[in-house]
Each structure stands twice: as structure tokens, then as C-alpha cells.
Amino acid sequence: MHDDGTGLRVTAGLVLPEAELSWRFSRSSGPGGQGVNTADSRVELSWDVKASRVLTETQRARILERLERRTSGGVVTVAASEHRAQLRNRDAARTRLAALVADALAPPGPRRRPTRPTRGSAERRIDAKKRRAGVKRMRRPPQD
């Protein structure tokens, strides 16, 4: 998964330069045996969307809008700690960030065409409501 230092390929036309990616390493929870207390195997990969030089304004606006909850001050961060080795976590974080950005850049799908329920489905719904009301009516104490 490692590129040759040119950057992180997101789509055919977009590669995030390695200089725009920042890494943080920390101790990971989970499996690792004795090494879990000494090895910094957890990886956080951050990318500043607002300061990126490779995005058009349209791309930047779309990413910031779609990843609004994932960003903090215009910076997208992904973490990976599922592997014991830092290198594998680095690859996982790169893959995760690329997928996240590619998904945010994808054009919106077709608009939903409003539909109406069929007459049969509406009748079935009303019949089910009447049956349910009848069941509840039978549970009531008798009215004299």
C-alpha cells in the first residue's frame, strides 16, 4: 500500500502530497504481549483540508460539508490501532483516509423521485390497524 513517497492516491485525479499529511503515534490498547507497553503502534493520520494546495475550491467545499462531523478546524483525522505492528497500522490509516476522502468527493447520487403508496398497500395498512384496534378493544374490561 505504500506509495513511493509521492503521496496518498485518493482518486485517479487526486493525490495528497506526503508533506500535507501529519502522523502521530501513541501506545495502543489491545493485543501485543509485552511489547504493548513500549511500542507506539497506534497511528493517527491527519490532513488539513482547508490548507491543502491540491484541491479545487469546489472539492474543498464538498469535503468540508460532507465531513463536517469528522473535521476539527478543517483537519480530518483517522486512527488505526487494530494491528500489533505500527507499519500495518500506518497502511490501514492511509487506506482509511483515502477511502474517506474519495467517498466525500464522490458526486451526489440521483435525486429521489417522490412516490405514493399503492392502493393495495394503503388498504392492507388500514386493515392491519383495524385488526390491531380490535385486539386492543377485546382486552378492555366489559362495558355495562
C-alpha positions as CSV (number, residue, x, y, z in Angstrom):
1,M,0.0,0.0,0.0
2,H,3.0,2.3,0.5
3,D,3.5,4.8,-2.4
4,D,7.0,5.7,-3.4
5,G,6.9,8.9,-1.3
6,T,4.8,10.9,-3.9
7,G,1.8,10.9,-1.7
8,L,-1.5,9.3,-1.0
9,R,-3.6,8.4,-4.1
10,V,-7.3,9.2,-3.4
11,T,-8.8,9.1,-6.9
12,A,-7.3,8.9,-10.3
13,G,-7.0,12.6,-10.4
14,L,-6.2,13.4,-6.8
15,V,-3.0,12.6,-4.9
16,L,-2.5,14.1,-1.4
17,P,1.2,15.1,-1.1
18,E,3.1,13.4,1.7
19,A,4.0,16.9,3.0
20,E,0.3,17.6,3.8
21,L,-0.1,14.5,5.9
22,S,0.9,14.6,9.5
23,W,1.4,11.5,11.7
24,R,1.1,10.9,15.4
25,F,2.0,7.7,17.2
26,S,0.9,6.5,20.6
27,R,0.6,3.4,22.7
28,S,-2.2,1.1,21.5
29,S,-4.6,-0.8,23.7
30,G,-5.4,-4.4,22.8
31,P,-3.1,-7.3,21.9
32,G,0.6,-7.1,21.8
33,G,2.1,-9.1,24.7
34,Q,5.0,-7.5,26.5
35,G,5.6,-5.0,23.7
36,V,2.2,-3.3,24.1
37,N,3.6,-1.2,26.9
38,T,6.6,0.0,25.0
39,A,5.8,0.2,21.3
40,D,3.9,3.2,19.9
41,S,1.8,1.1,17.5
42,R,-1.3,3.3,17.4
43,V,-1.4,5.6,14.4
44,E,-3.2,8.9,13.8
45,L,-3.1,10.4,10.3
46,S,-4.3,14.0,9.9
47,W,-4.8,16.1,6.8
48,D,-5.6,19.8,6.8
49,V,-8.4,20.2,4.2
50,K,-8.5,24.0,4.4
51,A,-4.8,24.4,3.9
52,S,-4.4,21.8,1.1
53,R,-3.0,23.1,-2.1
54,V,-4.2,20.2,-4.3
55,L,-7.9,20.8,-4.0
56,T,-10.1,23.0,-6.1
57,E,-12.5,25.3,-4.2
58,T,-15.4,23.0,-5.2
59,Q,-13.7,19.9,-3.9
60,R,-12.7,21.7,-0.7
61,A,-16.2,22.9,-0.1
62,R,-17.7,19.4,-0.8
63,I,-15.2,17.6,1.5
64,L,-15.7,20.2,4.4
65,E,-19.5,19.9,4.0
66,R,-19.7,16.1,3.9
67,L,-17.0,15.5,6.6
68,E,-18.3,18.3,8.8
69,R,-18.6,16.0,11.8
70,R,-15.2,14.3,11.2
71,T,-13.2,17.5,11.0
72,S,-11.9,19.7,13.7
73,G,-10.9,23.2,12.4
74,G,-10.8,21.8,8.8
75,V,-8.5,18.9,9.7
76,V,-9.6,15.3,9.1
77,T,-8.0,12.7,11.3
78,V,-8.2,8.9,11.1
79,A,-6.8,6.5,13.7
80,A,-5.7,2.9,13.3
81,S,-4.8,0.6,16.1
82,E,-6.1,-2.8,15.1
83,H,-2.7,-4.3,14.2
84,R,0.2,-5.0,16.5
85,A,2.7,-3.6,14.1
86,Q,3.0,0.2,13.6
87,L,3.7,-0.3,9.9
88,R,0.4,-2.2,9.3
89,N,-1.5,0.5,11.2
90,R,0.1,3.1,9.1
91,D,-1.1,1.3,5.9
92,A,-4.6,0.9,7.5
93,A,-4.7,4.7,8.3
94,R,-3.6,5.6,4.8
95,T,-6.3,3.3,3.3
96,R,-8.9,4.7,5.6
97,L,-8.1,8.3,4.9
98,A,-8.1,7.7,1.1
99,A,-11.5,5.9,1.3
100,L,-12.9,8.7,3.4
101,V,-11.8,11.5,1.1
102,A,-12.8,9.6,-2.0
103,D,-16.3,9.0,-0.6
104,A,-16.6,12.6,0.3
105,L,-15.6,13.7,-3.2
106,A,-18.0,11.4,-5.0
107,P,-20.7,13.2,-6.8
108,P,-24.1,13.1,-5.2
109,G,-26.5,10.4,-6.3
110,P,-29.6,10.9,-8.4
111,R,-32.4,12.8,-6.7
112,R,-35.2,10.7,-5.1
113,R,-38.4,10.6,-7.2
114,P,-41.3,11.0,-4.8
115,T,-43.7,8.1,-5.0
116,R,-47.1,7.3,-3.5
117,P,-48.2,4.1,-1.8
118,T,-50.3,1.8,-4.0
119,R,-54.0,1.4,-3.2
120,G,-53.4,-2.2,-2.1
121,S,-50.7,-1.3,0.3
122,A,-52.8,1.5,1.8
123,E,-55.7,-0.9,2.3
124,R,-53.5,-3.5,3.9
125,R,-52.2,-0.9,6.3
126,I,-55.7,0.2,7.3
127,D,-56.8,-3.4,7.7
128,A,-53.8,-4.1,9.9
129,K,-54.6,-1.0,12.0
130,K,-58.3,-2.2,12.4
131,R,-57.2,-5.7,13.4
132,R,-54.8,-4.3,16.0
133,A,-57.5,-1.9,17.3
134,G,-59.9,-4.9,17.6
135,V,-57.3,-6.9,19.6
136,K,-56.9,-4.0,22.0
137,R,-60.7,-3.5,22.2
138,M,-61.1,-7.1,23.3
139,R,-58.6,-6.7,26.1
140,R,-60.6,-4.0,27.7
141,P,-62.9,-4.8,30.6
142,P,-66.5,-5.2,29.5
143,Q,-68.6,-2.0,29.5
144,D,-72.1,-2.4,31.0
